Amino acid sequence: MIKFIISIIIILALIGGAIQFVSTAESWALVVNKEAAMSSIQNGAIIIYEFIKELIADADQIKGVDLTLDK
């Protein structure tokens, strides 16, 4: 479970542009912008929360539908 959460955090940071690949003639490096990483993780978490909240609200609406078939 912890690996899953860490993977999500890393993916959100990558999508948000917080991790950049910098290469020179002598070396390669991954540069992490901490402020952008925190911002993208927070924004991603809020988006995921809102999406799940909407799914739960839609599931409550389905309970009121009658799916019986008359023959």
Biopython code that builds the backbone (N, CA, C, O; Angstrom):
import numpy as np
from Bio.PDB.StructureBuilder import StructureBuilder

atoms = [
    (1, "MET", "N", (0.819, -1.191, 0.000)),
    (1, "MET", "CA", (0.000, 0.000, 0.000)),
    (1, "MET", "C", (0.864, 1.256, 0.000)),
    (1, "MET", "O", (0.557, 2.230, -0.687)),
    (2, "ILE", "N", (1.942, 1.226, 0.772)),
    (2, "ILE", "CA", (2.832, 2.387, 0.836)),
    (2, "ILE", "C", (3.513, 2.603, -0.511)),
    (2, "ILE", "O", (3.691, 3.744, -0.936)),
    (3, "LYS", "N", (3.894, 1.528, -1.182)),
    (3, "LYS", "CA", (4.508, 1.663, -2.504)),
    (3, "LYS", "C", (3.543, 2.291, -3.494)),
    (3, "LYS", "O", (3.947, 3.084, -4.344)),
    (4, "PHE", "N", (2.272, 1.940, -3.386)),
    (4, "PHE", "CA", (1.247, 2.500, -4.261)),
    (4, "PHE", "C", (1.101, 4.005, -4.034)),
    (4, "PHE", "O", (1.022, 4.774, -4.992)),
    (5, "ILE", "N", (1.065, 4.419, -2.783)),
    (5, "ILE", "CA", (0.933, 5.843, -2.458)),
    (5, "ILE", "C", (2.165, 6.621, -2.916)),
    (5, "ILE", "O", (2.032, 7.716, -3.461)),
    (6, "ILE", "N", (3.340, 6.079, -2.706)),
    (6, "ILE", "CA", (4.568, 6.740, -3.149)),
    (6, "ILE", "C", (4.606, 6.824, -4.670)),
    (6, "ILE", "O", (5.050, 7.830, -5.224)),
    (7, "SER", "N", (4.148, 5.786, -5.343)),
    (7, "SER", "CA", (4.095, 5.811, -6.810)),
    (7, "SER", "C", (3.170, 6.910, -7.304)),
    (7, "SER", "O", (3.496, 7.607, -8.265)),
    (8, "ILE", "N", (2.028, 7.071, -6.664)),
    (8, "ILE", "CA", (1.086, 8.126, -7.045)),
    (8, "ILE", "C", (1.715, 9.502, -6.836)),
    (8, "ILE", "O", (1.568, 10.384, -7.683)),
    (9, "ILE", "N", (2.408, 9.692, -5.729)),
    (9, "ILE", "CA", (3.063, 10.966, -5.454)),
    (9, "ILE", "C", (4.106, 11.273, -6.517)),
    (9, "ILE", "O", (4.193, 12.409, -6.985)),
    (10, "ILE", "N", (4.892, 10.289, -6.902)),
    (10, "ILE", "CA", (5.921, 10.487, -7.926)),
    (10, "ILE", "C", (5.286, 10.804, -9.277)),
    (10, "ILE", "O", (5.764, 11.683, -9.994)),
    (11, "ILE", "N", (4.222, 10.103, -9.626)),
    (11, "ILE", "CA", (3.541, 10.355, -10.905)),
    (11, "ILE", "C", (2.953, 11.762, -10.934)),
    (11, "ILE", "O", (3.062, 12.456, -11.945)),
    (12, "LEU", "N", (2.333, 12.188, -9.839)),
    (12, "LEU", "CA", (1.783, 13.543, -9.786)),
    (12, "LEU", "C", (2.883, 14.590, -9.906)),
    (12, "LEU", "O", (2.686, 15.622, -10.548)),
    (13, "ALA", "N", (4.030, 14.339, -9.299)),
    (13, "ALA", "CA", (5.148, 15.281, -9.402)),
    (13, "ALA", "C", (5.685, 15.335, -10.827)),
    (13, "ALA", "O", (6.042, 16.408, -11.315)),
    (14, "LEU", "N", (5.745, 14.186, -11.496)),
    (14, "LEU", "CA", (6.207, 14.169, -12.887)),
    (14, "LEU", "C", (5.248, 14.911, -13.803)),
    (14, "LEU", "O", (5.679, 15.680, -14.662)),
    (15, "ILE", "N", (3.959, 14.690, -13.629)),
    (15, "ILE", "CA", (2.960, 15.346, -14.457)),
    (15, "ILE", "C", (2.990, 16.854, -14.234)),
    (15, "ILE", "O", (2.839, 17.628, -15.180)),
    (16, "GLY", "N", (3.181, 17.265, -13.003)),
    (16, "GLY", "CA", (3.206, 18.681, -12.682)),
    (16, "GLY", "C", (4.469, 19.397, -13.118)),
    (16, "GLY", "O", (4.563, 20.615, -12.965)),
    (17, "GLY", "N", (5.432, 18.688, -13.649)),
    (17, "GLY", "CA", (6.663, 19.307, -14.117)),
    (17, "GLY", "C", (7.654, 19.602, -13.015)),
    (17, "GLY", "O", (8.539, 20.439, -13.193)),
    (18, "ALA", "N", (7.529, 18.937, -11.880)),
    (18, "ALA", "CA", (8.414, 19.202, -10.752)),
    (18, "ALA", "C", (9.771, 18.536, -10.906)),
    (18, "ALA", "O", (10.746, 18.965, -10.289)),
    (19, "ILE", "N", (9.841, 17.498, -11.717)),
    (19, "ILE", "CA", (11.103, 16.790, -11.926)),
    (19, "ILE", "C", (11.548, 17.044, -13.356)),
    (19, "ILE", "O", (10.813, 16.790, -14.310)),
    (20, "GLN", "N", (12.777, 17.554, -13.482)),
    (20, "GLN", "CA", (13.306, 17.881, -14.795)),
    (20, "GLN", "C", (14.606, 17.121, -15.021)),
    (20, "GLN", "O", (15.379, 16.897, -14.090)),
    (21, "PHE", "N", (14.833, 16.732, -16.265)),
    (21, "PHE", "CA", (16.056, 16.043, -16.652)),
    (21, "PHE", "C", (17.004, 17.069, -17.256)),
    (21, "PHE", "O", (16.666, 17.730, -18.238)),
    (22, "VAL", "N", (18.186, 17.203, -16.672)),
    (22, "VAL", "CA", (19.179, 18.164, -17.142)),
    (22, "VAL", "C", (20.438, 17.396, -17.516)),
    (22, "VAL", "O", (20.959, 16.611, -16.724)),
    (23, "SER", "N", (20.918, 17.630, -18.722)),
    (23, "SER", "CA", (22.141, 16.947, -19.134)),
    (23, "SER", "C", (23.163, 17.959, -19.654)),
    (23, "SER", "O", (22.825, 18.936, -20.322)),
    (24, "THR", "N", (24.394, 17.690, -19.327)),
    (24, "THR", "CA", (25.508, 18.481, -19.843)),
    (24, "THR", "C", (26.432, 17.528, -20.578)),
    (24, "THR", "O", (26.154, 16.333, -20.680)),
    (25, "ALA", "N", (27.516, 18.053, -21.082)),
    (25, "ALA", "CA", (28.471, 17.203, -21.790)),
    (25, "ALA", "C", (29.135, 16.209, -20.845)),
    (25, "ALA", "O", (29.615, 15.162, -21.279)),
    (26, "GLU", "N", (29.164, 16.532, -19.564)),
    (26, "GLU", "CA", (29.870, 15.683, -18.594)),
    (26, "GLU", "C", (28.960, 14.809, -17.745)),
    (26, "GLU", "O", (29.382, 13.749, -17.282)),
    (27, "SER", "N", (27.709, 15.239, -17.530)),
    (27, "SER", "CA", (26.864, 14.466, -16.609)),
    (27, "SER", "C", (25.386, 14.638, -16.936)),
    (27, "SER", "O", (24.988, 15.514, -17.704)),
    (28, "TRP", "N", (24.594, 13.771, -16.326)),
    (28, "TRP", "CA", (23.141, 13.834, -16.387)),
    (28, "TRP", "C", (22.639, 14.031, -14.966)),
    (28, "TRP", "O", (23.267, 13.583, -14.007)),
    (29, "ALA", "N", (21.508, 14.701, -14.841)),
    (29, "ALA", "CA", (20.960, 14.930, -13.504)),
    (29, "ALA", "C", (19.445, 15.065, -13.563)),
    (29, "ALA", "O", (18.880, 15.517, -14.559)),
    (30, "LEU", "N", (18.812, 14.668, -12.483)),
    (30, "LEU", "CA", (17.384, 14.905, -12.287)),
    (30, "LEU", "C", (17.265, 16.018, -11.255)),
    (30, "LEU", "O", (17.787, 15.900, -10.147)),
    (31, "VAL", "N", (16.583, 17.093, -11.614)),
    (31, "VAL", "CA", (16.425, 18.240, -10.726)),
    (31, "VAL", "C", (14.987, 18.262, -10.239)),
    (31, "VAL", "O", (14.048, 18.208, -11.033)),
    (32, "VAL", "N", (14.824, 18.343, -8.919)),
    (32, "VAL", "CA", (13.494, 18.364, -8.315)),
    (32, "VAL", "C", (13.218, 19.772, -7.794)),
    (32, "VAL", "O", (13.953, 20.289, -6.952)),
    (33, "ASN", "N", (12.171, 20.374, -8.297)),
    (33, "ASN", "CA", (11.718, 21.671, -7.798)),
    (33, "ASN", "C", (10.719, 21.376, -6.683)),
    (33, "ASN", "O", (9.600, 20.938, -6.950)),
    (34, "LYS", "N", (11.118, 21.613, -5.439)),
    (34, "LYS", "CA", (10.295, 21.229, -4.289)),
    (34, "LYS", "C", (8.955, 21.963, -4.250)),
    (34, "LYS", "O", (7.931, 21.368, -3.912)),
    (35, "GLU", "N", (8.957, 23.247, -4.593)),
    (35, "GLU", "CA", (7.699, 24.007, -4.562)),
    (35, "GLU", "C", (6.724, 23.503, -5.621)),
    (35, "GLU", "O", (5.531, 23.356, -5.355)),
    (36, "ALA", "N", (7.235, 23.239, -6.821)),
    (36, "ALA", "CA", (6.368, 22.723, -7.886)),
    (36, "ALA", "C", (5.884, 21.315, -7.555)),
    (36, "ALA", "O", (4.750, 20.958, -7.874)),
    (37, "ALA", "N", (6.735, 20.516, -6.918)),
    (37, "ALA", "CA", (6.336, 19.156, -6.534)),
    (37, "ALA", "C", (5.198, 19.194, -5.522)),
    (37, "ALA", "O", (4.217, 18.463, -5.656)),
    (38, "MET", "N", (5.332, 20.045, -4.511)),
    (38, "MET", "CA", (4.285, 20.128, -3.495)),
    (38, "MET", "C", (2.987, 20.652, -4.096)),
    (38, "MET", "O", (1.908, 20.157, -3.772)),
    (39, "SER", "N", (3.084, 21.637, -4.956)),
    (39, "SER", "CA", (1.894, 22.198, -5.594)),
    (39, "SER", "C", (1.199, 21.167, -6.474)),
    (39, "SER", "O", (-0.023, 21.033, -6.419)),
    (40, "SER", "N", (1.963, 20.433, -7.286)),
    (40, "SER", "CA", (1.348, 19.448, -8.179)),
    (40, "SER", "C", (0.757, 18.283, -7.399)),
    (40, "SER", "O", (-0.273, 17.736, -7.795)),
    (41, "ILE", "N", (1.386, 17.898, -6.306)),
    (41, "ILE", "CA", (0.855, 16.809, -5.480)),
    (41, "ILE", "C", (-0.451, 17.246, -4.816)),
    (41, "ILE", "O", (-1.417, 16.484, -4.777)),
    (42, "GLN", "N", (-0.476, 18.474, -4.295)),
    (42, "GLN", "CA", (-1.707, 18.981, -3.671)),
    (42, "GLN", "C", (-2.838, 19.107, -4.684)),
    (42, "GLN", "O", (-3.967, 18.699, -4.414)),
    (43, "ASN", "N", (-2.535, 19.670, -5.842)),
    (43, "ASN", "CA", (-3.565, 19.820, -6.873)),
    (43, "ASN", "C", (-4.067, 18.466, -7.351)),
    (43, "ASN", "O", (-5.270, 18.284, -7.540)),
    (44, "GLY", "N", (-3.165, 17.517, -7.546)),
    (44, "GLY", "CA", (-3.561, 16.178, -7.970)),
    (44, "GLY", "C", (-4.411, 15.479, -6.931)),
    (44, "GLY", "O", (-5.384, 14.804, -7.268)),
    (45, "ALA", "N", (-4.046, 15.640, -5.664)),
    (45, "ALA", "CA", (-4.819, 15.011, -4.591)),
    (45, "ALA", "C", (-6.225, 15.606, -4.523)),
    (45, "ALA", "O", (-7.197, 14.885, -4.297)),
    (46, "ILE", "N", (-6.329, 16.905, -4.717)),
    (46, "ILE", "CA", (-7.651, 17.550, -4.697)),
    (46, "ILE", "C", (-8.495, 17.061, -5.867)),
    (46, "ILE", "O", (-9.686, 16.797, -5.700)),
    (47, "ILE", "N", (-7.901, 16.936, -7.037)),
    (47, "ILE", "CA", (-8.633, 16.458, -8.214)),
    (47, "ILE", "C", (-9.112, 15.025, -8.006)),
    (47, "ILE", "O", (-10.255, 14.699, -8.325)),
    (48, "ILE", "N", (-8.246, 14.173, -7.473)),
    (48, "ILE", "CA", (-8.626, 12.775, -7.212)),
    (48, "ILE", "C", (-9.737, 12.714, -6.170)),
    (48, "ILE", "O", (-10.672, 11.926, -6.313)),
    (49, "TYR", "N", (-9.647, 13.538, -5.120)),
    (49, "TYR", "CA", (-10.681, 13.580, -4.081)),
    (49, "TYR", "C", (-12.027, 13.996, -4.666)),
    (49, "TYR", "O", (-13.052, 13.377, -4.378)),
    (50, "GLU", "N", (-12.023, 15.040, -5.482)),
    (50, "GLU", "CA", (-13.271, 15.512, -6.096)),
    (50, "GLU", "C", (-13.866, 14.446, -7.020)),
    (50, "GLU", "O", (-15.083, 14.262, -7.053)),
    (51, "PHE", "N", (-13.011, 13.746, -7.769)),
    (51, "PHE", "CA", (-13.483, 12.690, -8.672)),
    (51, "PHE", "C", (-14.146, 11.559, -7.890)),
    (51, "PHE", "O", (-15.218, 11.085, -8.268)),
    (52, "ILE", "N", (-13.515, 11.129, -6.811)),
    (52, "ILE", "CA", (-14.077, 10.049, -5.992)),
    (52, "ILE", "C", (-15.365, 10.510, -5.325)),
    (52, "ILE", "O", (-16.316, 9.736, -5.211)),
    (53, "LYS", "N", (-15.404, 11.767, -4.882)),
    (53, "LYS", "CA", (-16.607, 12.313, -4.259)),
    (53, "LYS", "C", (-17.777, 12.322, -5.240)),
    (53, "LYS", "O", (-18.908, 12.018, -4.859)),
    (54, "GLU", "N", (-17.512, 12.669, -6.498)),
    (54, "GLU", "CA", (-18.562, 12.644, -7.518)),
    (54, "GLU", "C", (-19.031, 11.221, -7.809)),
    (54, "GLU", "O", (-20.222, 10.994, -8.022)),
    (55, "LEU", "N", (-18.104, 10.258, -7.820)),
    (55, "LEU", "CA", (-18.497, 8.866, -8.042)),
    (55, "LEU", "C", (-19.416, 8.367, -6.939)),
    (55, "LEU", "O", (-20.394, 7.668, -7.203)),
    (56, "ILE", "N", (-19.099, 8.725, -5.714)),
    (56, "ILE", "CA", (-19.928, 8.301, -4.585)),
    (56, "ILE", "C", (-21.306, 8.967, -4.668)),
    (56, "ILE", "O", (-22.321, 8.327, -4.393)),
    (57, "ALA", "N", (-21.342, 10.233, -5.042)),
    (57, "ALA", "CA", (-22.623, 10.933, -5.169)),
    (57, "ALA", "C", (-23.458, 10.318, -6.285)),
    (57, "ALA", "O", (-24.674, 10.185, -6.148)),
    (58, "ASP", "N", (-22.812, 9.941, -7.391)),
    (58, "ASP", "CA", (-23.537, 9.300, -8.488)),
    (58, "ASP", "C", (-24.046, 7.922, -8.085)),
    (58, "ASP", "O", (-25.110, 7.499, -8.539)),
    (59, "ALA", "N", (-23.301, 7.219, -7.238)),
    (59, "ALA", "CA", (-23.734, 5.893, -6.789)),
    (59, "ALA", "C", (-24.992, 6.003, -5.934)),
    (59, "ALA", "O", (-25.846, 5.118, -5.975)),
    (60, "ASP", "N", (-25.113, 7.074, -5.167)),
    (60, "ASP", "CA", (-26.315, 7.274, -4.357)),
    (60, "ASP", "C", (-27.538, 7.532, -5.233)),
    (60, "ASP", "O", (-28.647, 7.140, -4.871)),
    (61, "GLN", "N", (-27.354, 8.176, -6.364)),
    (61, "GLN", "CA", (-28.467, 8.443, -7.268)),
    (61, "GLN", "C", (-28.946, 7.167, -7.936)),
    (61, "GLN", "O", (-30.130, 7.055, -8.254)),
    (62, "ILE", "N", (-28.078, 6.217, -8.153)),
    (62, "ILE", "CA", (-28.446, 4.966, -8.810)),
    (62, "ILE", "C", (-29.403, 4.154, -7.934)),
    (62, "ILE", "O", (-30.213, 3.392, -8.463)),
    (63, "LYS", "N", (-29.329, 4.298, -6.621)),
    (63, "LYS", "CA", (-30.193, 3.544, -5.720)),
    (63, "LYS", "C", (-31.670, 3.832, -5.963)),
    (63, "LYS", "O", (-32.509, 2.968, -5.709)),
    (64, "GLY", "N", (-32.003, 5.011, -6.443)),
    (64, "GLY", "CA", (-33.390, 5.372, -6.659)),
    (64, "GLY", "C", (-33.969, 4.870, -7.974)),
    (64, "GLY", "O", (-35.148, 5.113, -8.230)),
    (65, "VAL", "N", (-33.219, 4.192, -8.810)),
    (65, "VAL", "CA", (-33.674, 3.733, -10.110)),
    (65, "VAL", "C", (-34.259, 2.328, -9.975)),
    (65, "VAL", "O", (-33.670, 1.463, -9.326)),
    (66, "ASP", "N", (-35.415, 2.110, -10.588)),
    (66, "ASP", "CA", (-36.056, 0.806, -10.573)),
    (66, "ASP", "C", (-35.665, 0.051, -11.841)),
    (66, "ASP", "O", (-35.975, 0.490, -12.949)),
    (67, "LEU", "N", (-34.991, -1.072, -11.681)),
    (67, "LEU", "CA", (-34.490, -1.828, -12.833)),
    (67, "LEU", "C", (-35.290, -3.120, -13.071)),
    (67, "LEU", "O", (-34.754, -4.063, -13.653)),
    (68, "THR", "N", (-36.524, -3.183, -12.645)),
    (68, "THR", "CA", (-37.317, -4.389, -12.858)),
    (68, "THR", "C", (-37.858, -4.428, -14.281)),
    (68, "THR", "O", (-38.158, -3.396, -14.880)),
    (69, "LEU", "N", (-37.974, -5.630, -14.800)),
    (69, "LEU", "CA", (-38.510, -5.837, -16.139)),
    (69, "LEU", "C", (-39.900, -6.430, -16.044)),
    (69, "LEU", "O", (-40.121, -7.377, -15.289)),
    (70, "ASP", "N", (-40.852, -5.877, -16.810)),
    (70, "ASP", "CA", (-42.216, -6.414, -16.834)),
    (70, "ASP", "C", (-42.388, -7.221, -18.120)),
    (70, "ASP", "O", (-42.054, -6.749, -19.207)),
    (71, "LYS", "N", (-42.908, -8.434, -17.987)),
    (71, "LYS", "CA", (-43.150, -9.284, -19.162)),
    (71, "LYS", "C", (-44.614, -9.525, -19.338)),
    (71, "LYS", "O", (-45.018, -10.218, -20.272)),
]
sb = StructureBuilder()
sb.init_structure("model")
sb.init_model(0)
sb.init_chain("A")
sb.init_seg("    ")
for serial, (resi, resn, name, xyz) in enumerate(atoms, 1):
    if name == "N":
        sb.init_residue(resn, " ", resi, " ")
    sb.init_atom(name, np.array(xyz, "f"), 0.0, 1.0, " ", f" {name:<3s}", serial, name[0])
structure = sb.get_structure()
